[in-house]
Amino acid sequence: MARDLAGAPCRIVLIGMMGSGKSTIGRLLADATGWPYLDNDELVRRAQGATARQIAARDGEEDLRAAESAALAIGLEADEPCVVGVAAGTVLDEADRRRMRDAAIVVWLDADPATLARRAAGSRHRPWLDGDAETWMRRTLDERLPLYRSVADIHVDTGSNTPQASVDAMLDALDARSACRRHGRASRSADTQQEATP
C-alpha cells in the first residue's frame, strides 16, 4: 500500500540503476521547480575528497558503498525543498533504505536492462561496467528490484518516456500526493498569473 506523503519532507530522493537517468532527470526537475539538485558523485567527492571510481579502484567496493552511504547522509540533511540523486547500490543497505523513507519522498527511476546498459556503457565511475554491461545490469537489476519496490513512493518508467515526460509524470504525482505542491508548479503558476495581470 502506498504511504501517505502529505506530511513527508519535500526532499526528493531519486533512486534507480545506473543509466536510469537520475542526473539528467534530477537537473530537469531542479530547472522546473527552482529546487537545488544534489548529485551523488559530487556528494561523494565532497565527503571523501575522491571520485567514486578512484575509491573503487583504490579501496574496493565495500569502501565505495560506505562513501555512497556518507553521501546519502549529506543529501538527507539538505534543506527542503531539494532533489537528491543517490547511488544505485544505496538500496542494498537496510539502514539507508530506512533513512530515505524517514527523510524524503523516494522516486524510483526504472528502465529495462538493455536501455540501462546502453546508457551506462563506458561510464567513468563504475569499472564493473567495462565488460558485458547488459549481463551485469540484468543480473543486478533482478537482485535489486524487490528493494527498489520496497522503498519507492513513486515509480517512473524512464525507458519508455523522454526525460521531460518523466519529470512531468513525477511532478503530477508530487502535486497530487504530497506537500511538495506548495513548492512546485501550482504556486509558481499562480505567481506567473499575478505577474501577467495588468
Secondary structure, DSSP 8 states (H G I E B T S, - for coil): ----BTTS-SEEEEE--TTS-HHHHHHHHHHHH---EE-HHHHHHHHHSS-HHHHHHHH-HHHHHHHHHHHHHHHHTS-SSEEEE--GGGGGSHHHHHHHHHHSEEEEEE--HHHHHHHHTT-SS-GGGSS-HHHHHHHHHHHHHHHHHHH-SEEEE-SSS-HHHHHHHHHHHHHHHBGGGGTSHHHHHHHHHHHH--
